[in-house]
């Protein structure tokens, strides 16, 4: 029996189709500051910490100007590259109307997370925004999940993590909470599947049906 009081969502590839925007943002500053063309695979290998950590490591002395250019590109090109997932807003509305706690745990930095949540119209759904900037250890460490458990003072059994990446599965396992892997826009769906998450959903419709069933319990 599922008795979740708290639903924690990743952002990229889970709440919005942002992966292409992230790839293009990193490509833009890598070309401008390093004169290097980077592939999606090279960018994916950097995922985990926030953009600030990645950019500081890559850009060194050019960090501040590269950071400004990165976020200017991210903001200005958001509408061009990012798409909402049909039906997901209805899922959030359903959870909200049933008085469930809704939070975000993402490796993104706070600035880009807020940009995306505002632009896709989801910002007001979430009480807690746990990002790569406000945890001691980034994904796949479970710090963000643990902070949310402590905030709501709930047992692990009441929290469901929803995310698309292997890091989400690993963080959930470390925190001893259930993970719903959603791979409708995952950059590593086969790797996620091989990790045997508690639940796996290939479409928003499948996920919505699952949420509806949990609310009936």
C-alpha positions as CSV (number, residue, x, y, z in Angstrom):
1,X,0.0,0.0,0.0
2,X,1.4,3.4,-1.0
3,X,0.8,6.2,1.5
4,X,2.9,9.0,0.1
5,X,2.5,12.4,1.7
6,X,5.4,14.0,-0.2
7,X,6.3,14.0,-3.9
8,X,9.8,15.2,-4.8
9,X,10.4,16.0,-8.5
10,X,13.6,16.4,-10.5
11,X,13.5,19.2,-13.1
12,X,15.5,18.4,-16.3
13,X,13.9,15.7,-18.3
14,X,11.2,15.2,-15.6
15,X,9.2,18.4,-15.3
16,X,10.3,19.9,-18.6
17,X,12.1,19.0,-21.7
18,X,15.2,21.0,-21.0
19,X,18.1,18.8,-22.0
20,X,18.5,20.4,-25.5
21,X,18.7,23.8,-23.9
22,X,21.3,22.7,-21.5
23,X,23.4,21.2,-24.3
24,X,23.2,24.3,-26.4
25,X,24.0,26.6,-23.4
26,X,27.1,24.7,-22.6
27,X,28.0,24.5,-26.3
28,X,27.7,28.2,-26.7
29,X,30.1,29.2,-23.9
30,X,32.5,26.3,-24.7
31,X,32.8,27.6,-28.2
32,X,33.1,31.2,-27.2
33,X,35.6,30.8,-24.3
34,X,37.4,27.6,-25.1
35,X,37.0,27.5,-28.9
36,X,35.8,23.9,-28.4
37,X,32.9,22.1,-29.9
38,X,31.5,19.8,-27.2
39,X,29.2,16.8,-27.8
40,X,26.1,15.9,-25.9
41,X,28.0,13.0,-24.4
42,X,30.8,15.2,-23.1
43,X,28.2,17.5,-21.5
44,X,26.3,14.6,-19.9
45,X,29.6,13.4,-18.4
46,X,29.7,16.7,-16.4
47,X,26.2,16.4,-15.0
48,X,25.8,16.1,-11.2
49,X,26.9,19.5,-9.7
50,X,25.3,22.8,-10.5
51,X,26.2,24.9,-13.5
52,X,28.4,27.2,-11.3
53,X,30.6,24.3,-10.3
54,X,30.9,23.0,-13.8
55,X,31.6,26.4,-15.3
56,X,34.2,27.3,-12.7
57,X,36.0,24.0,-13.4
58,X,35.9,24.5,-17.2
59,X,36.4,28.3,-17.5
60,X,38.8,29.1,-14.7
61,X,39.6,32.8,-14.9
62,X,36.8,33.4,-17.4
63,X,34.2,32.0,-15.0
64,X,32.3,35.3,-14.3
65,X,31.8,36.4,-17.9
66,X,31.1,32.8,-19.1
67,X,28.6,32.4,-16.3
68,X,26.8,35.6,-17.4
69,X,26.7,34.4,-21.0
70,X,25.5,31.0,-20.0
71,X,22.5,32.2,-18.1
72,X,21.7,34.9,-20.7
73,X,21.6,32.2,-23.3
74,X,19.6,29.9,-21.0
75,X,17.0,32.6,-20.4
76,X,16.8,34.0,-23.9
77,X,16.6,30.7,-25.7
78,X,14.4,28.9,-23.2
79,X,11.2,29.3,-25.1
80,X,12.9,28.1,-28.3
81,X,14.3,24.8,-26.9
82,X,12.1,23.8,-23.9
83,X,8.8,22.1,-24.2
84,X,6.3,21.1,-21.5
85,X,5.2,17.6,-21.2
86,X,1.5,17.3,-21.9
87,X,-0.5,16.2,-18.9
88,X,2.1,16.9,-16.2
89,X,0.5,20.1,-15.0
90,X,-2.7,18.1,-14.4
91,X,-0.7,15.6,-12.3
92,X,0.7,18.5,-10.1
93,X,-2.8,20.0,-9.8
94,X,-4.2,16.6,-8.7
95,X,-1.5,16.2,-6.0
96,X,-1.9,19.8,-4.8
97,X,-5.7,19.4,-4.6
98,X,-5.2,16.3,-2.4
99,X,-3.0,18.4,0.0
100,X,0.2,16.6,-0.8
101,X,3.6,18.1,-0.2
102,X,5.4,19.0,-3.4
103,X,9.1,19.7,-3.6
104,X,12.0,19.9,-6.1
105,X,15.3,18.2,-5.8
106,X,17.6,19.0,-8.8
107,X,21.3,19.2,-9.5
108,X,20.6,22.4,-11.4
109,X,21.6,25.7,-9.7
110,X,18.9,27.8,-8.2
111,X,19.0,30.4,-10.9
112,X,18.3,28.1,-13.8
113,X,15.8,26.0,-11.8
114,X,13.8,29.1,-11.1
115,X,14.0,30.3,-14.7
116,X,12.6,27.0,-15.9
117,X,9.9,26.6,-13.3
118,X,8.7,30.1,-13.9
119,X,8.7,29.8,-17.6
120,X,6.8,26.5,-17.7
121,X,4.3,27.8,-15.1
122,X,5.1,25.3,-12.3
123,X,6.9,27.6,-9.8
124,X,3.8,28.0,-7.5
125,X,3.3,24.2,-7.1
126,X,6.5,23.7,-5.0
127,X,7.1,24.7,-1.4
128,X,10.8,23.5,-1.3
129,X,13.4,24.0,-4.0
130,X,16.5,21.9,-3.2
131,X,19.1,22.6,-5.8
132,X,22.8,22.0,-6.5
133,X,23.5,25.3,-4.8
134,X,21.9,24.6,-1.4
135,X,23.1,21.1,-0.5
136,X,26.5,20.2,0.8
137,X,26.8,17.2,-1.6
138,X,25.1,17.1,-5.0
139,X,23.4,14.2,-6.6
140,X,23.8,11.3,-6.5
141,X,24.3,12.1,-2.8
142,X,20.9,12.0,-1.0
143,X,21.3,15.4,0.8
144,X,18.4,17.1,-0.9
145,X,16.0,14.2,-0.1
146,X,17.2,14.0,3.5
147,X,16.7,17.8,3.9
148,X,13.1,17.4,2.6
149,X,12.4,14.5,5.0
150,X,13.6,16.6,7.9
151,X,11.7,19.7,6.8
152,X,8.4,17.8,6.8
153,X,9.4,15.5,9.7
154,X,8.2,12.4,7.9
155,X,9.5,8.8,7.6
156,X,11.2,7.7,4.4
157,X,8.1,5.6,3.5
158,X,6.1,8.7,2.9
159,X,8.3,10.3,0.3
160,X,8.4,9.4,-3.4
161,X,11.2,10.7,-5.6
162,X,10.4,11.3,-9.2
163,X,13.3,11.6,-11.7
164,X,14.7,10.6,-15.0
165,X,18.3,9.9,-14.4
166,X,20.6,7.2,-12.8
167,X,21.6,9.8,-10.2
168,X,17.9,10.0,-9.0
169,X,17.8,6.3,-8.5
170,X,21.1,6.2,-6.7
171,X,20.2,9.2,-4.4
172,X,16.8,7.6,-3.6
173,X,18.4,4.3,-2.7
174,X,20.9,6.0,-0.4
175,X,18.1,7.9,1.3
176,X,16.0,4.7,1.6
177,X,13.0,6.2,-0.2
178,X,11.0,4.9,-3.2
179,X,11.9,6.1,-6.7
180,X,9.6,6.5,-9.6
181,X,11.8,6.7,-12.7
182,X,10.2,8.6,-15.5
183,X,12.0,8.1,-18.8
184,X,9.9,10.1,-21.2
185,X,12.9,12.4,-21.8
186,X,15.7,10.6,-20.0
187,X,19.3,10.9,-21.5
188,X,20.0,7.3,-20.1
189,X,16.8,5.3,-20.2
190,X,18.5,1.9,-20.5
191,X,20.8,2.6,-17.7
192,X,17.9,3.7,-15.5
193,X,16.0,0.6,-16.3
194,X,19.0,-1.6,-15.5
195,X,19.1,-0.1,-12.0
196,X,15.7,-1.6,-11.2
197,X,13.8,1.4,-9.8
198,X,10.8,0.8,-7.7
199,X,8.6,2.2,-10.5
200,X,9.3,3.1,-14.1
201,X,7.1,5.1,-16.4
202,X,7.6,5.7,-20.1
203,X,4.8,8.2,-20.6
204,X,3.1,11.0,-18.5
205,X,-0.2,9.1,-19.0
206,X,1.2,6.0,-17.3
207,X,2.6,8.1,-14.5
208,X,-0.7,10.0,-14.1
209,X,-2.6,6.7,-13.8
210,X,-0.2,5.6,-11.1
211,X,-0.6,8.8,-9.1
212,X,-4.4,8.5,-9.3
213,X,-4.1,4.9,-7.9
214,X,-1.9,6.1,-5.0
215,X,-4.4,8.8,-4.1
216,X,-7.1,6.2,-3.8
217,X,-5.3,4.3,-1.1
